[in-house]
Amino acid sequence: MAKDHGNQIKNDEQYEKLRDKGMSKEKAARIANDSQSGVKGGKAKKYEDRTKDDLYEEAKKVGIEGRSEMSKDELIKALRNN
């Protein structure tokens, strides 16, 4: 059974597992307190099915340098390698 970390940690069991894997207290707490962590994803559209503007916005979110000069194919490659 996971130790009770008080009101600061919403998912004590997940927090303990992340700490055991070597994550910092802060990072483990952020993940354990996220209501969507552990929820399976996989519903996003393929990059090829998105517009260049959509890809640009995604590249902007993750901080890809030089994105404004990239073609759609270059944006896809950069996002996949990020």
Secondary structure, DSSP 8 states (H G I E B T S, - for coil): -----GGG-S-HHHHHHHHHTT--HHHHHHHHT-TTTT-----S--GGGS-HHHHHHHHHHHT-TTGGG--HHHHHHHHHT-
